[in-house]
Amino acid sequence: MFKLSRSGSNVPAEVQRWQYFLRTQGISQVGPVDSQFGGNTEVGTKIFQIQSGLNAHGRVDEATLDAASALEFRILNSNYYADRSSLSWPNESTNLRSPSNAWRNRLFVCFEFLQKRRGQRPDEESIVIKGSCDDSVADWEDAFIVNLRDDRLQFAVGYPGYIRCHRKAAPKIQSLLDVWEQESLLHLAINYAGCFVPRYMRGKAPHRLRGHRRKKSKDVSTLSNHSFGSAFDISTTWNWLGDTPAQCGQKGSVRELVESANAAGFYWGGHYSSRKDGMHFELTKL
């Protein structure tokens, strides 16, 4: 088991997990889930100890962990992070690959889109989605994008209380959150950076300044999966596009989430062959 204290040699991810647990117990005094065992987390620990009839010293010792375990806090063995310390862990799934353009247009419905002049769009890659390619739907976003309300990410910075995503992706995302909750892994989502964000892949916008007239999504392979509302980003700062994703056990790592995400049909951007994108999970299989 991993003991924690304000002056201890703490595993950052274990501090995150402890902070998340305290927040789920209604102890808001702990503050944000940020992997820092500071004064707020010490106060939150003391409150939990008082509630549990323990000596309120503010350290996460064996007695405190036993009390938390009775409330379904998961106790890990001392080798847990050492066994997952390799930057090649987890292995890439042999059954998944990043979704093809044909697959996502067939499943989520092809749309027409345009790109405004640079001064009229929120960032360089932004696009404006119009109707479906076959003209059967006048407003593609209104027809297919929904707000999936779920409070499991409520402690992630930037999470608005819902995931705006494609209606066909919504049940898969909700099922994935169910699994992450069962596996006591939701503490790994330190922040949330959105799902449906209509844009090109970063750095792939064809015209930096002038934009372009209408195109069809089935003809453009450089659109982000966020444009289809089928991908989401979490714990961004520690897993920037192009960087090596954070190591398991370190602040912001999402590596522990990958195997269950793969099993649910989501591909991890940290397994891209070039330009790693460790914050990124995209639906690729139903």
HELIX and SHEET records of a PDB file:
HELIX    1   1 PRO A   12  THR A   24  1                                  13    
HELIX    2   2 SER A   28  VAL A   30  5                                   3    
HELIX    3   3 GLY A   39  GLN A   51  1                                  13    
HELIX    4   4 GLU A   62  SER A   69  1                                   8    
HELIX    5   5 ALA A   82  ARG A   84  5                                   3    
HELIX    6   6 ASN A  101  PHE A  108  1                                   8    
HELIX    7   7 ARG A  118  GLN A  120  5                                   3    
HELIX    8   8 TRP A  140  PHE A  144  1                                   5    
HELIX    9   9 ALA A  170  GLN A  182  1                                  13    
HELIX   10  10 LEU A  186  LEU A  188  5                                   3    
HELIX   11  11 SER A  217  ASP A  219  5                                   3    
HELIX   12  12 ASN A  225  PHE A  228  5                                   4    
HELIX   13  13 ARG A  255  LEU A  257  5                                   3    
HELIX   14  14 VAL A  258  ALA A  263  1                                   6    
HELIX   15  15 GLY A  269  HIS A  271  5                                   3    
SHEET    1   A 3 VAL A 128  SER A 132  0                                        
SHEET    2   A 3 PHE A 111  GLN A 115 -1                                        
SHEET    3   A 3 HIS A 212  LYS A 216 -1                                        
SHEET    1   B 2 ILE A 145  ARG A 149  0                                        
SHEET    2   B 2 TYR A 162  HIS A 166 -1                                        
SHEET    1   C 3 ALA A 231  ASP A 233  0                                        
SHEET    2   C 3 HIS A 280  LEU A 283 -1                                        
SHEET    3   C 3 PHE A 266  TRP A 268 -1                                        
END                                                                             
